[in-house]
Amino acid sequence: MAMDSAPDARFDRLPAGLRAIVEEFRAATPRERLEMLLEFSMQLPDLPDRLAGKRDAMEQVHECQTPVFLFTELEGADAGQHPTQGHVHFYLDIPPESPTVRGYASILVEGLDGAAPQAVLDTPEDVYNLLGLHEAITPQRLRGLHALMVTMKRQVRNLL
């Protein structure tokens, strides 16, 4: 059974790319969402050469059960500029043996890549609820997913 498609103000705050992914997930059953999450886990982009093997240059998201390392950069804006300037890019290093967090990270990377910093900051921290993942995975895993989005937003704030 698909999720209720009732309007949600949090949905309206999503950047267009992430909104499209959320719409796909909302139309799916909980079982289909798990399958979609697994598909996304296989699509997480590899790290660029400059970050490959350099976890010391990345921040670990300790709340995740699996090793998750994040690096965020802001392109096309100078420090101190208005948060609508520039484009955000996220890079994550997550083992393939961790498909849940890897799939969620892939969704966030695809849905937020190139977004303005303010669009990332306006994204609700519980995107996993909008995706309906709370119906398909354990609360302990949800805490890790929440921590990942919180860390992404904090890194964006620190770049401004």
JOVENLIN-V292200 format. One record per residue. PSI is psi in whole degrees, 0 to 359 (* if undefined). Layout:
BEGIN
((PSI) (PSI))
END
This chain:
BEGIN
((130) (160) (158) (131) (23) (146) (144) (122) (329) (324) (320) (340) (357) (142) (154) (317) (317) (325) (319) (319) (316) (319) (319) (315) (321) (334) (354) (162) (163) (319) (317) (325) (320) (319) (319) (320) (318) (319) (317) (326) (330) (352) (0) (124) (146) (156) (146) (156) (323) (342) (343) (127) (14) (56) (336) (342) (359) (161) (132) (137) (94) (336) (343) (143) (337) (158) (116) (123) (134) (138) (131) (139) (153) (122) (138) (22) (150) (151) (140) (354) (165) (141) (5) (354) (142) (182) (135) (142) (134) (141) (129) (143) (108) (131) (145) (339) (2) (69) (332) (302) (326) (318) (316) (316) (320) (320) (313) (318) (311) (317) (338) (349) (128) (0) (157) (149) (319) (325) (321) (315) (330) (349) (129) (142) (342) (47) (327) (328) (318) (328) (347) (15) (338) (341) (353) (342) (167) (154) (325) (318) (324) (323) (320) (320) (319) (313) (324) (312) (320) (317) (319) (314) (321) (318) (322) (313) (319) (340) (345) (*))
END
